[in-house]
Amino acid sequence: MHFMYTSTRNTDEKATASQAILKGLAQNGGLFVPEQIPVLDIDVDTLAQMTYQETAYAVMSRFFTDFTEEELKSCIANAYDSKFDTQEIAPLVRARDAWYLELFHGPTIAFKDMALSILPHLLITAAKKNQVKNEIVILTATSGDTGKAALAGFADVPGTKIIVFYPKDGVSPIQEKQMVTQKGDNTFVVGIKGNFDQAQSGVKQMFSNASLAKEMDMAGYQFSSANSINIGRLVPQIVYYVYAYAKLYAKGEIQKGEKINAVVPTGNFGNILAAFYAKHMGIPIAKLICASNENKVLCDFFTTGTYDKNREFILTSSPSMDILISSNLERLIYRIAGNDAVQNAAYMKSLLTQGSYAITPEMKDRLSDFYGNFADEGETAQFIQSLYQETGYVLDTHTAVAASVYQKYKADTKDTDTKSVIVSTASPFKFTRSVMEAIDKGAYHAMADFDLADELAKIAKVKIPQAIEDIRSAEVRHKTVCEPDEMERVVRAFLNIS
């Protein structure tokens, strides 16, 4: 009997792991969740000796039970290989009072590589297992990092096409250049004249459009997703929390069973939800520290129990977190509602129609694992500067938001003893201007972006990532820009569907 998944909005809708990965989104806009979180019944002494690839198999094999051992190990081997610039895949680096889990050593220098390096392999394997004859069309919205990582993962993969929408003025220059220079005959990148929430809403509408799905099927296509709404994106993210805990133990930094905190810069809520799943698999995690930037809808939710997106959308120096609709939070809401799909669906309808919902006091009590706070632009820049001046270690803006919130957590709770892992989600080279101006605005304000990358390499004493070198003089291949309400028309044109 295979481990099954169900929809957060209809518990009658069931799927195996491979079916859930193929569909991406459940019917009626719901998300697939495991019917229960499996226990990781492996002693930490054994985990401590495992490679990243071995840890990945230990975790994923408990969720993806309809994949054979050979299939899953093949997917893992093809994902976590020499495309990462460090053998450890996810190194831990100590700086000041915390450990930084560096998740940016993949081909696009952001944490999305950790899952999007394996998702194409999972998806193609799932298609074969389910005798899918259609071409898979990956349709995704990005706030900056998912787009390039997905494009890199799916470029020229047989039997797939990939369409990425991003907010035209809502990503860093480096992020945009990475996407619009992407090679691959099956790739298509579109800037929208709007924000990420509008891009994400447009994508979800296309997923739930039954007539579009019928037309696509007649043309030999079907949609799937590379966003963290796809369970095939989320489960691989659990791996690095397990790996980080095991490596801290292997280093002698923690004792067996000792709890750690996980500090996560949070936008769409997938990364911190993966930490929540790791905790419930049995990894000793104390607090899940949810760090927001000035778009602090999640911080306010954890404080008040009300999720309210009716507020100004702020463009910040941490654009991957510039999100007011955190899609993966729905998976947590479903769980704290006692796996009540009807109640969850009502909350999501209220979010769609009213822009807000308020959970019950009993549900809020079930959020005790979480601590939410935010860092403003000044606090983020100040932390980058102070950590660099004190240690020589350079953070990107998103990681600096998390590190700044961690300081607030310690001040608020007086918890200074629990070892903490701060999830470092992107290379500072992705946000060179914001990072370098934080360190010394006067010295770097007038420099061009790629000159700033050269200067960053000098002061941080690190090599410029290949991902940056590759786009210095790369040709811009994707120039399409549209309004949010034109997204479906643009997709139809790319797929040649009238």
C-alpha positions in Angstrom: 0.0 0.0 0.0 1.5 3.3 -1.1 1.7 6.4 1.0 -1.1 8.7 -0.1 -1.7 12.4 -0.6 -4.9 14.3 -0.2 -6.1 17.8 -1.2 -6.3 20.6 1.4 -9.7 21.5 0.1 -11.3 18.1 -0.6 -10.2 15.0 1.4 -12.0 12.8 -1.1 -9.3 13.7 -3.7 -6.4 11.2 -3.3 -3.2 10.8 -5.2 0.0 8.7 -5.0 3.3 10.7 -4.8 3.9 10.4 -8.5 0.3 11.5 -9.3 0.6 14.5 -6.9 3.9 15.5 -8.5 2.5 15.3 -12.0 -0.6 17.4 -11.1 1.2 20.0 -9.1 -2.0 21.6 -7.9 -5.1 19.7 -6.7 -8.6 20.3 -8.0 -10.4 23.5 -6.8 -7.1 25.1 -6.1 -6.1 22.9 -3.2 -2.6 21.7 -2.4 -1.6 18.1 -2.0 -0.5 17.1 1.6 0.7 13.7 2.9 -2.1 12.0 4.8 0.4 11.7 7.7 4.0 12.8 8.1 6.2 9.7 8.2 8.6 9.1 11.0 12.3 9.1 10.2 13.3 6.0 12.1 17.1 6.3 11.7 19.4 6.9 14.6 21.3 10.2 14.5 24.6 8.3 14.8 23.7 6.8 11.4 22.5 10.0 9.9 25.7 11.7 11.0 27.7 9.5 8.7 25.5 10.0 5.6 26.3 12.0 2.5 23.7 14.5 1.3 22.6 12.1 -1.3 22.1 9.3 1.2 20.2 11.7 3.5 18.0 12.6 0.5 17.1 9.0 -0.1 16.4 8.4 3.6 13.9 11.3 3.7 12.3 11.1 0.2 11.8 7.3 0.2 9.5 7.7 3.2 7.3 10.2 1.2 7.6 9.0 -2.4 6.7 5.4 -1.8 5.5 4.6 -5.3 9.0 5.3 -6.7 11.2 2.2 -6.7 14.6 2.4 -4.9 16.3 2.4 -8.3 14.1 5.2 -9.7 14.5 7.5 -6.6 18.3 6.9 -6.3 18.7 7.7 -10.0 16.8 11.0 -9.6 18.9 11.9 -6.5 22.2 11.0 -8.3 21.3 13.2 -11.3 20.3 16.1 -9.1 23.0 16.4 -6.5 26.2 16.1 -8.6 28.9 18.3 -10.0 26.5 21.1 -10.8 27.0 22.1 -7.1 30.3 23.8 -6.5 30.9 22.1 -3.1 30.9 18.4 -2.4 28.9 18.9 0.8 26.0 20.3 -1.3 24.7 22.3 1.8 27.7 23.4 4.0 27.2 24.8 7.5 29.3 27.9 8.3 29.7 29.4 11.8 29.6 33.2 12.0 29.1 35.1 15.3 26.3 33.5 17.2 24.7 31.1 14.7 25.3 28.5 12.0 24.5 29.5 8.5 23.2 26.7 6.2 24.5 27.7 2.8 21.9 26.6 0.3 23.3 28.6 -2.7 26.0 26.4 -4.1 23.9 25.1 -7.0 23.9 26.3 -10.6 21.6 29.4 -10.0 23.2 30.3 -6.6 19.9 30.2 -4.7 18.2 27.7 -2.4 15.7 26.8 -5.1 18.4 24.7 -6.7 18.1 22.2 -3.8 14.7 21.1 -4.9 14.6 22.2 -8.6 17.6 20.1 -9.4 15.6 17.0 -8.7 12.1 18.0 -9.7 12.6 17.5 -13.4 13.8 13.9 -12.8 10.9 13.2 -10.4 8.5 14.6 -12.9 9.7 12.7 -15.9 9.9 9.5 -13.8 6.3 10.1 -12.6 5.1 10.7 -16.2 6.5 7.3 -17.2 5.0 5.6 -14.2 1.5 6.9 -15.0 1.7 6.3 -18.8 1.4 10.1 -19.5 1.6 10.7 -23.3 1.1 14.5 -23.2 4.0 16.9 -23.1 4.3 18.4 -19.6 4.1 22.2 -19.5 5.7 23.6 -16.4 3.8 26.8 -15.5 5.2 28.8 -12.7 5.3 32.3 -11.1 8.5 33.5 -9.5 9.5 36.3 -7.0 13.0 36.0 -8.3 14.8 32.7 -7.6 12.3 29.9 -8.5 12.2 31.1 -12.1 15.8 30.7 -12.9 16.3 27.5 -11.0 13.2 25.9 -12.7 14.4 27.1 -16.1 17.9 25.7 -15.5 16.4 22.4 -14.4 13.9 22.0 -17.2 15.9 23.5 -20.1 15.9 21.1 -23.1 14.4 18.2 -20.9 12.6 16.0 -23.5 8.8 16.0 -23.1 8.6 19.3 -21.3 8.1 23.0 -21.8 8.5 25.6 -19.1 6.8 29.0 -18.9 7.9 31.4 -16.1 6.2 34.7 -15.2 8.0 37.2 -13.0 7.2 40.8 -11.8 9.0 43.0 -14.4 10.1 45.6 -11.8 10.1 43.4 -8.7 13.4 41.3 -9.0 17.0 42.3 -8.8 18.9 43.1 -12.0 21.0 39.9 -11.6 17.9 37.8 -11.1 16.2 39.2 -14.2 19.4 38.8 -16.3 19.6 35.2 -15.2 16.1 34.5 -16.4 15.9 36.5 -19.7 19.2 35.0 -21.0 18.1 31.4 -20.4 18.8 29.1 -23.3 16.6 26.1 -24.3 14.1 25.7 -27.1 11.4 24.7 -24.6 11.8 27.8 -22.3 9.7 30.9 -22.2 10.1 33.8 -19.8 7.5 36.6 -19.4 7.7 39.8 -17.3 4.3 41.0 -16.0 3.5 44.7 -15.3 2.5 43.8 -11.7 3.7 42.1 -8.6 4.4 38.5 -7.6 1.0 38.0 -6.1 -0.6 38.9 -9.4 1.7 36.5 -11.3 0.9 33.7 -8.8 -2.9 34.3 -8.9 -2.8 34.3 -12.8 -0.9 30.9 -12.7 -3.4 29.4 -10.2 -6.3 30.6 -12.4 -4.9 28.8 -15.4 -4.4 25.6 -13.4 -8.0 25.6 -12.3 -9.4 26.5 -15.8 -11.1 23.3 -16.9 -11.8 24.5 -20.4 -8.2 25.4 -20.9 -7.1 22.0 -19.6 -9.4 20.3 -22.1 -8.0 22.4 -25.0 -4.4 21.7 -23.9 -5.1 18.0 -23.7 -6.5 18.0 -27.2 -3.3 19.7 -28.3 -1.1 17.1 -26.4 -0.2 19.2 -23.3 -0.9 19.2 -19.6 0.2 21.6 -16.9 2.4 20.9 -13.9 4.1 23.3 -11.5 7.6 24.0 -10.3 6.5 26.3 -7.5 6.6 25.0 -3.9 2.8 24.3 -4.3 4.1 21.1 -5.9 4.8 18.4 -3.3 7.8 17.4 -5.4 9.3 20.7 -4.6 8.5 20.7 -0.9 9.7 17.2 0.1 13.3 17.7 -1.2 13.5 20.8 1.0 13.0 18.7 4.1 16.3 17.0 3.4 18.6 19.8 4.2 17.1 20.3 7.7 17.7 16.7 8.5 21.2 17.0 7.0 22.0 20.2 9.0 21.0 18.6 12.3 23.0 15.4 11.6 26.1 17.5 10.6 25.9 19.6 13.7 25.8 16.4 15.7 28.7 14.9 13.7 30.8 18.1 14.4 30.2 17.7 18.2 28.3 21.0 18.3 25.1 19.4 19.8 24.4 16.3 21.9 22.1 13.5 20.8 18.5 14.7 21.1 19.5 18.3 21.8 17.1 20.7 20.1 18.0 23.5 17.7 16.2 26.5 16.3 15.6 26.9 12.5 15.6 30.6 11.4 14.1 30.9 7.9 13.6 34.0 5.7 10.0 33.5 4.5 7.9 34.5 1.6 5.8 31.8 0.1 6.1 29.7 3.3 7.5 26.5 1.6 11.0 26.6 3.1 9.8 27.0 6.7 7.0 24.4 6.1 9.7 21.9 5.1 11.4 22.6 8.5 8.0 22.0 10.2 7.7 18.7 8.4 11.3 17.8 9.4 10.4 18.5 13.0 7.4 16.2 12.8 9.5 13.5 11.2 11.4 13.5 14.5 14.2 16.0 14.0 14.7 17.8 17.3 13.8 21.3 16.3 12.7 23.7 19.0 11.4 26.9 17.4 10.6 27.7 13.8 11.6 31.3 13.5 9.7 32.9 10.6 11.5 36.0 9.4 9.6 38.6 7.2 10.7 41.7 5.5 8.5 44.9 5.5 5.8 42.8 3.7 5.2 41.3 7.1 1.9 39.5 6.5 3.2 36.3 8.1 4.7 38.1 11.1 1.3 39.7 11.7 -0.5 36.3 11.2 1.7 34.6 13.9 1.2 37.5 16.2 -2.6 38.0 15.8 -4.0 34.9 14.2 -5.4 37.0 11.3 -4.0 36.7 7.8 -4.7 40.0 6.0 -3.2 40.8 2.6 -5.1 44.1 2.5 -2.1 46.3 2.8 0.5 48.2 0.7 2.8 45.9 -1.4 6.4 47.1 -0.7 9.3 46.6 -3.0 12.3 45.8 -0.8 16.0 44.7 -1.2 14.9 41.1 -0.5 12.5 40.7 -3.4 12.0 37.0 -3.2 10.1 37.7 0.0 8.0 40.5 -1.4 4.8 38.4 -1.2 1.4 39.0 0.4 -0.2 35.6 -0.4 1.9 32.9 1.1 0.6 29.8 -0.8 2.2 27.1 1.3 0.6 28.5 4.5 -2.5 26.7 3.4 -0.9 23.4 4.1 -0.3 24.5 7.7 -3.8 25.9 8.1 -5.3 22.6 6.9 -3.2 20.8 9.6 -4.0 23.1 12.5 -7.7 22.9 11.5 -7.5 19.2 12.3 -7.2 18.2 8.6 -10.6 19.8 8.0 -10.7 20.5 4.3 -14.1 22.2 4.5 -12.9 24.7 7.1 -9.6 25.3 5.2 -11.5 25.8 1.9 -13.7 28.4 3.7 -10.6 30.3 4.9 -9.1 30.3 1.4 -12.4 31.5 -0.1 -12.4 34.3 2.4 -8.8 35.2 1.4 -9.8 35.3 -2.2 -13.0 37.3 -1.7 -12.2 39.5 1.3 -8.4 39.4 1.4 -8.2 38.0 4.9 -9.3 35.3 7.3 -9.0 34.8 11.1 -8.3 31.4 12.6 -9.8 30.2 15.9 -8.1 30.6 19.2 -7.7 26.8 19.3 -5.9 26.8 16.0 -3.7 29.7 17.1 -2.6 27.6 20.1 -1.3 25.0 17.7 1.1 27.5 16.3 3.3 27.4 19.4 6.2 25.9 17.3 6.5 29.2 15.5 7.9 32.6 16.3 7.3 35.5 13.8 9.0 38.8 13.4 10.3 41.1 10.7 13.3 43.3 9.8 12.9 46.6 8.0 15.3 47.8 5.2 17.5 49.7 7.6 17.9 46.7 10.0 18.7 44.4 7.1 21.4 46.6 5.7 22.9 47.3 9.1 23.2 43.6 9.9 25.0 42.9 6.6 27.4 45.7 7.4 28.0 44.8 11.0 28.5 41.0 10.4 31.0 41.8 7.6 32.9 44.3 9.6 33.1 41.9 12.6 33.8 38.6 10.8 34.4 39.2 7.1 31.4 37.0 6.2 29.0 38.5 3.7 25.2 37.7 3.7 22.6 38.3 1.0 19.7 40.5 1.9 17.2 37.6 2.5 19.6 35.9 4.9 20.2 39.2 6.6 16.5 39.6 7.2 16.5 36.2 9.0 19.7 36.9 11.0 18.2 40.3 12.1 15.0 38.6 13.2 17.0 36.0 15.1 18.5 38.9 17.2 14.9 40.0 18.0 13.9 36.5 18.9 16.8 36.2 21.4 15.9 39.6 22.9 12.1 38.7 23.1 12.5 35.2 24.5 15.8 35.4 26.3 16.6 32.1 24.6 20.4 32.5 24.0 21.4 28.9 24.7 19.6 27.0 21.9 21.9 26.4 19.0 20.4 28.0 15.9 20.7 27.4 12.2 19.9 30.4 9.9 18.9 29.3 6.4 21.1 31.2 3.9 18.9 31.2 0.8 20.9 33.1 -1.8 24.4 34.1 -2.7 25.2 37.7 -2.0 26.3 37.9 -5.7 22.6 37.7 -6.6 22.0 41.0 -4.9 25.3 42.8 -5.3 24.0 46.3 -5.3 22.0 46.0 -2.1 24.7 44.1 -0.4 27.6 46.4 -1.3 25.7 49.5 -0.6 24.8 48.1 2.8 28.5 47.6 3.5 29.6 51.0 2.2 27.1 53.1 0.2 29.5 55.9 -0.5 32.2 53.7 -2.0 29.9 51.5 -4.2 26.9 53.6 -5.1 28.1 54.7 -8.5 29.5 51.3 -9.7 27.8 49.1 -12.3 26.3 45.8 -11.2 29.0 43.5 -12.6 31.8 45.7 -11.3 30.1 45.4 -7.9 30.3 41.6 -8.3 34.1 41.9 -8.9 34.5 44.1 -5.8 32.4 41.7 -3.7 34.6 38.8 -4.7 37.6 40.9 -3.5 36.3 42.0 -0.1 34.7 38.6 0.7 37.7 36.7 -0.5 35.6 34.3 -2.6 35.5 33.3 -6.2 32.7 34.8 -8.4 30.1 32.1 -9.0 30.0 30.6 -12.5 26.3 31.7 -12.6 27.4 35.3 -12.6 30.2 34.9 -15.1 27.8 33.1 -17.5 25.4 36.1 -17.7 27.9 39.0 -18.0 27.7 39.1 -21.8 24.9 36.6 -22.4 22.3 37.5 -25.1 18.8 38.5 -23.9 16.5 35.8 -25.4 13.2 36.5 -23.7 11.7 40.0 -24.2 7.9 39.4 -23.7 6.1 41.7 -21.2 2.4 41.6 -20.5 -0.3 42.8 -18.2 -1.5 40.3 -15.5 -4.8 39.8 -17.4 -3.0 38.9 -20.6 -1.1 35.9 -19.0 -3.4 33.2 -20.5 -3.3 34.8 -23.9 0.5 34.7 -23.8 0.6 31.0 -22.7 -1.8 30.1 -25.5 0.4 31.9 -28.1 3.5 30.1 -26.9 1.8 26.7 -27.1 0.1 27.6 -30.4 -3.4 27.0 -28.9 -6.0 29.3 -30.4 
